Amino acid sequence: MAATYGDGEYYGNRRRAVLEAIAGELADARDVLDVGCGNGAYLAKFAAAPGNRVRGVTGADLSIEMLLAARRRVGVKCRLLCADVLRLPFKPESFDFIFASHVLQFVADVDLDSVVSGFARCLPPGGLLVATGRRDEGFRQMLRTIVGTDRWPEYREVIFQHVPRRDADAGPDNRYQQAFARSGLRVEERAAPFTVGWADIEELINVRWMPLIPEGEREQAGAMLAEIAELAKAGPSSSLTLREPLILGRRDR
C-alpha cells in the first residue's frame, strides 16, 4: 500500500525522535491535548506512552476526514473533536500537556498571539505546551546542500513552485518563541535529530509534493529528483541527519 501524507519512514523516524525528546515530560502528563492531531499518528503514541499516571488523551482537528482517519487508528482510546485553534472549546486549565505538531506554521502572524494565548489558557500552573518550529526548512536546506547553491533556484522553482506559501513563512525565525513569552510561558528550545535514507526522502517527495505539480510538469520534476538521487547516493553517506526544532512553553506556578 502506498504511503500517505504523515505516514512512511520519514515521518515515522521524525515522530520517534520527537517522542524521545519529550519522553520525560510526557511520562508525567495526566491530561494530554494534541491540537491539529491529523490522522492520529501521535495520539496513538500518547495513549500508549509509559508513565505513572492514568492518562486521558484528546485530539482536535479542523478536518473531519482527518478525525475519521484518527478514529480508525486509535479506536476508543482517545477523545476526538472538530475544533479551530482560533476558538478552542475547552475550559481553562483543562490539560497539563498540549502538543501542536506543525500547527503554528499555518497560523497567520496577526492571529499568532491569540492562538498561543488560547493554548496557554488551557494549561494549569506547571502545564506544558510543546510545538514544532519552522516548516520543512531543514528538508529544503538538505536538498539545497545536495544540488549546490548555484543550481538550487532552478530545482526549487520546478519542485516547490506549486507548494502553497503562507504569510507566516515570511515572519521572523523567533516569532513563535516571542508569542510564547507574551503569553506568559517560560520558553525552552530543543532539537530532535533523526536520520533518514534517500529512499525515505524520495517517498516524502512523491507523497507530499509531486501531487501538487501539474501533470505536464511532472516529467521534468521527476528527472530533477532522479538527478538529486544520484548526487545523494554519490555522496559520502547513504543517510542524512535532520533536526526537528521544538519549542516548549511552561506555565510557571
C-alpha positions in Angstrom: 0.0 0.0 0.0 1.4 3.4 -0.9 2.3 5.8 1.9 0.0 8.7 2.7 0.9 12.1 4.0 2.1 11.8 7.6 3.0 8.1 7.2 6.1 6.5 5.8 9.6 6.1 7.1 10.5 9.8 7.0 7.5 10.8 9.3 7.9 7.7 11.4 11.6 8.5 12.2 10.7 12.1 12.9 7.9 11.1 15.3 10.2 8.7 17.2 12.8 11.5 17.6 10.2 14.0 18.9 8.7 11.5 21.3 12.2 10.6 22.6 12.9 14.4 23.1 9.8 14.9 25.2 9.6 11.5 26.9 10.3 12.8 30.4 7.6 15.4 30.3 5.1 13.1 28.6 5.6 10.5 31.3 4.3 12.9 33.9 1.3 14.1 31.9 -2.2 13.4 33.1 -4.4 15.2 30.5 -3.0 15.4 27.0 -4.3 17.5 24.1 -3.0 17.0 20.6 -4.0 20.1 18.6 -4.1 19.5 14.9 -3.9 15.8 15.5 -4.4 14.8 11.9 -4.7 11.1 11.3 -3.8 10.3 14.9 -0.2 9.1 14.5 0.9 11.0 17.6 -2.4 10.3 19.5 -1.7 6.5 19.4 1.8 7.1 20.9 0.5 9.4 23.6 -2.1 6.9 24.7 0.5 4.2 24.9 3.3 6.2 26.4 4.7 4.9 29.7 4.1 6.9 32.9 2.9 6.8 36.4 -0.4 8.5 35.9 -3.7 7.5 34.4 -3.7 9.5 31.1 -6.6 11.0 29.2 -5.8 11.9 25.6 -7.8 14.3 23.4 -7.3 15.0 19.7 -8.6 18.1 18.0 -8.5 18.9 14.3 -10.4 21.1 11.9 -10.7 18.3 9.2 -13.5 15.8 9.6 -11.6 13.5 7.2 -8.5 13.5 9.4 -10.6 12.9 12.5 -12.2 9.9 10.9 -8.7 8.6 10.0 -7.6 9.2 13.6 -10.6 7.3 14.9 -9.7 4.3 12.7 -6.2 4.4 14.1 -6.8 4.9 17.8 -10.2 3.3 18.3 -11.9 4.3 21.5 -8.6 5.1 23.3 -8.9 8.9 22.7 -11.5 11.6 22.7 -11.7 13.3 19.3 -13.5 16.5 18.3 -13.6 19.0 15.5 -12.1 22.4 16.6 -10.5 25.5 15.3 -7.2 26.6 17.0 -8.6 30.2 17.0 -11.6 29.1 19.2 -10.6 26.1 21.3 -13.7 24.8 23.1 -12.0 23.9 26.3 -12.3 25.2 29.9 -9.3 27.0 31.4 -6.6 24.7 32.8 -8.1 21.6 31.1 -4.8 20.0 30.1 -1.4 19.8 31.6 0.3 18.8 28.3 -0.6 20.4 25.0 1.1 19.2 21.8 1.0 21.1 18.5 2.9 19.5 15.6 3.3 21.7 12.6 0.3 23.8 13.6 1.7 27.3 14.3 3.2 27.4 10.8 -0.3 27.6 9.4 -1.4 30.4 11.6 -1.2 34.0 10.2 1.1 36.3 12.2 -1.9 38.5 13.1 -3.5 35.6 14.9 -0.4 34.0 16.4 -0.6 35.7 19.8 -4.3 34.9 20.1 -3.7 31.2 19.3 -0.8 30.8 21.7 -2.7 32.6 24.4 -5.6 30.2 23.8 -3.3 27.3 24.3 -1.8 28.9 27.5 -5.3 29.5 28.9 -5.9 25.7 28.8 -2.8 25.0 30.9 -2.8 24.9 34.7 0.3 26.1 36.6 3.1 23.8 35.8 1.5 22.8 32.5 3.5 22.5 29.3 2.9 23.4 25.6 5.1 21.7 23.0 5.1 22.9 19.4 7.3 22.3 16.4 9.2 25.1 14.9 9.9 26.0 11.3 8.0 24.3 8.4 10.2 21.9 6.5 13.1 24.3 6.3 15.6 21.6 7.3 14.4 19.4 4.5 14.8 22.2 1.9 18.2 23.0 3.3 19.2 19.4 2.8 18.2 19.4 -0.9 20.0 22.7 -1.4 23.1 21.2 0.0 22.9 18.2 -2.3 22.4 20.1 -5.6 24.5 23.1 -4.7 23.6 26.8 -4.1 24.1 27.8 -7.7 21.6 25.3 -9.1 19.1 25.2 -6.2 16.9 28.1 -7.5 16.2 26.1 -10.7 15.3 23.0 -8.7 13.2 24.9 -6.2 11.2 26.6 -9.0 10.2 23.3 -10.5 9.7 21.1 -7.4 8.3 23.6 -4.9 6.7 26.3 -7.0 3.2 24.9 -6.5 3.6 24.4 -2.7 1.2 26.9 -1.0 3.1 29.6 0.8 1.7 31.4 3.8 2.2 34.9 5.2 3.6 33.3 8.4 6.5 31.9 6.4 7.9 35.4 6.0 7.9 36.2 9.7 11.0 36.3 11.9 12.5 33.0 12.9 11.8 33.6 16.6 8.2 34.7 16.2 6.8 31.5 18.0 9.2 32.0 20.9 8.1 35.6 21.2 4.4 34.6 21.2 5.1 32.0 23.9 6.8 34.6 26.1 4.0 37.2 25.5 1.5 34.6 26.7 3.4 34.2 30.0 5.1 30.9 29.2 8.7 30.2 30.1 10.4 29.2 26.8 12.8 26.4 26.2 14.1 25.1 22.8 15.1 21.6 21.9 16.0 19.8 18.8 15.0 16.2 17.9 17.6 14.7 15.5 16.6 11.9 13.2 18.2 10.0 10.4 16.7 9.2 7.0 17.9 7.5 3.9 17.4 8.7 0.4 14.6 6.2 -0.2 12.7 7.9 2.6 13.3 11.3 1.1 12.0 10.1 -2.3 8.9 8.7 -0.6 8.3 12.0 1.1 8.6 14.0 -2.1 6.4 11.6 -4.1 3.7 11.7 -1.4 3.7 15.3 -0.4 5.0 17.4 -3.3 4.6 15.5 -6.6 0.7 15.6 -6.4 0.9 19.4 -6.3 2.9 19.6 -9.5 0.7 19.9 -12.6 0.8 16.7 -14.7 2.5 18.4 -17.6 5.5 19.4 -15.4 5.9 16.1 -13.5 8.2 14.6 -16.1 10.7 17.5 -15.6 10.3 17.3 -11.8 10.9 13.6 -11.9 14.1 14.0 -13.9 15.4 16.5 -11.4 14.6 14.3 -8.5 16.4 11.4 -10.2 19.4 13.6 -10.6 19.2 14.6 -6.9 19.0 11.0 -6.0 22.2 10.2 -8.0 24.0 13.1 -6.3 22.9 12.0 -2.9 23.9 8.4 -3.5 27.3 9.5 -4.7 27.9 11.5 -1.5 29.9 10.4 1.5 27.0 8.9 3.3 23.8 7.0 2.4 21.9 8.6 5.2 21.2 12.2 6.3 20.5 13.6 9.7 17.8 16.3 10.1 16.7 18.1 13.2 13.1 18.8 14.2 13.0 22.0 16.2 10.8 22.0 19.3 9.6 24.9 21.4 8.5 24.2 24.9 6.5 26.7 26.9 6.0 26.1 30.7 3.3 27.9 32.6 5.0 28.7 35.9 3.2 28.2 39.2 
